[in-house]
Amino acid sequence: MNSDSHDHGMPGARVLIADDDEQYRLMLQRSLERAGYSVTAADNGRTAIAAAMQAEHDVAVLDLLMPEMEGLETIRELKSLKPAMPLIAITGGGRGSPGDYLRAARLLGAAATLQKPFSIQELLSTVRACLVTAAAGRGR
């Protein structure tokens, strides 16, 4: 790993991302991989849950507005299947206010939320904070 990946904390940590917008999903994936994370990408909540069941992940970044299984339902399901995995909810809003979706995500157990558009630095800082908090909770 290059030394600057240490600036973002937990290099090699496994991140699951789910976003139906292919361009946005690729941008998230590339940014996280450049920071030293191992990334699994899914295009909807259903495939994200399947990926979470097939392999361990340290944190998940989930869009709230997706087809098949939307983000709030995905959060609910992942919290019951993987209660220790921190979830980061992201959204641009859709028909409603982004704040309403993000508040609902928090109520369902999301550890953090980001409103699109957000900077790569905000994403990396949020992922790192969730990983550090989760590690502290596990006594690392």
C-alpha positions in Angstrom: 0.0 0.0 0.0 1.2 3.5 -0.6 1.7 5.6 2.4 -1.0 8.1 1.7 -3.6 5.4 2.0 -2.8 5.4 5.7 -4.1 9.0 5.9 -7.6 7.6 5.3 -7.3 4.9 7.9 -7.7 1.2 7.7 -6.1 0.4 4.4 -7.3 -2.9 3.0 -10.7 -2.5 4.8 -13.5 -4.0 2.8 -16.2 -1.6 1.6 -19.5 -2.6 0.0 -21.1 0.0 -2.2 -24.6 0.0 -3.7 -25.7 2.6 -6.2 -27.9 2.1 -9.3 -26.2 5.0 -11.1 -23.3 3.3 -12.9 -21.2 6.4 -13.3 -21.5 7.4 -9.7 -20.9 3.8 -8.5 -17.7 3.6 -10.6 -16.5 7.0 -9.2 -17.1 5.8 -5.6 -15.4 2.5 -6.3 -12.3 4.1 -7.9 -12.0 6.7 -5.2 -12.2 4.1 -2.4 -9.7 1.7 -4.2 -7.3 4.6 -4.7 -7.4 5.2 -1.0 -6.4 1.6 -0.4 -9.8 0.0 0.3 -11.0 -3.3 -1.2 -14.4 -2.6 -2.8 -17.4 -4.7 -3.8 -19.9 -2.9 -6.0 -23.6 -3.6 -6.3 -26.2 -2.0 -8.5 -29.1 -2.4 -6.1 -30.1 -3.4 -2.6 -30.8 -7.0 -3.5 -27.4 -7.6 -5.0 -25.8 -5.7 -2.1 -27.4 -8.0 0.4 -26.3 -11.1 -1.6 -22.7 -9.7 -1.7 -22.8 -9.0 2.1 -23.9 -12.7 2.7 -21.1 -14.0 0.4 -18.2 -12.2 2.0 -17.4 -10.1 5.0 -17.3 -6.3 4.6 -16.2 -3.7 7.1 -18.5 -0.9 6.0 -21.3 -0.4 3.4 -22.1 2.8 1.4 -25.7 2.6 0.2 -27.7 4.8 -2.1 -31.2 5.3 -0.8 -33.0 5.5 -4.1 -32.5 2.3 -6.1 -34.7 -0.1 -8.1 -35.4 -3.7 -7.0 -34.8 -3.0 -3.3 -34.4 0.6 -2.3 -31.9 1.8 0.3 -34.1 2.1 3.4 -35.3 -1.5 3.0 -31.6 -2.5 2.3 -30.5 -0.8 5.5 -33.3 -2.6 7.5 -32.2 -6.0 6.1 -28.5 -5.4 6.5 -28.9 -4.2 10.1 -30.7 -7.5 10.9 -28.2 -9.7 9.0 -25.0 -7.8 9.8 -25.7 -5.7 12.9 -22.0 -4.8 13.5 -21.3 -3.5 10.0 -21.6 0.3 9.9 -23.8 1.6 7.1 -23.4 5.0 5.3 -26.6 6.2 3.6 -26.2 8.5 0.5 -28.8 10.2 -1.6 -29.5 13.1 -3.8 -33.2 13.2 -2.9 -35.4 12.1 -5.7 -39.0 13.3 -5.3 -38.7 14.1 -1.6 -36.2 16.1 0.4 -32.8 14.5 0.8 -32.9 15.4 4.5 -36.1 13.3 5.0 -34.5 10.2 3.4 -31.3 10.7 5.4 -33.2 11.1 8.7 -35.1 7.9 8.0 -31.9 6.1 7.3 -30.5 7.2 10.6 -33.6 6.0 12.4 -33.2 2.6 10.8 -29.6 2.4 12.0 -27.3 4.1 9.5 -24.1 5.1 11.2 -23.6 8.1 8.9 -25.3 10.0 6.0 -24.0 12.0 3.1 -26.1 14.1 0.7 -25.1 14.1 -2.9 -23.1 15.7 -4.3 -20.4 15.2 -1.7 -16.7 15.4 -2.1 -14.4 12.4 -2.2 -12.7 13.8 0.9 -16.1 13.8 2.7 -16.7 10.2 1.6 -13.2 9.0 2.8 -13.5 10.9 6.1 -16.9 9.3 6.7 -15.8 5.8 5.8 -12.7 6.2 8.0 -14.8 7.5 11.0 -17.2 4.6 10.7 -14.3 2.1 10.6 -12.6 3.6 13.6 -15.8 3.6 15.6 -16.6 0.0 14.6 -13.1 -1.1 15.5 -13.3 0.7 18.9 -16.6 -1.1 19.5 -14.9 -4.4 18.8 -12.1 -3.6 21.2 -9.4 -3.2 18.6 
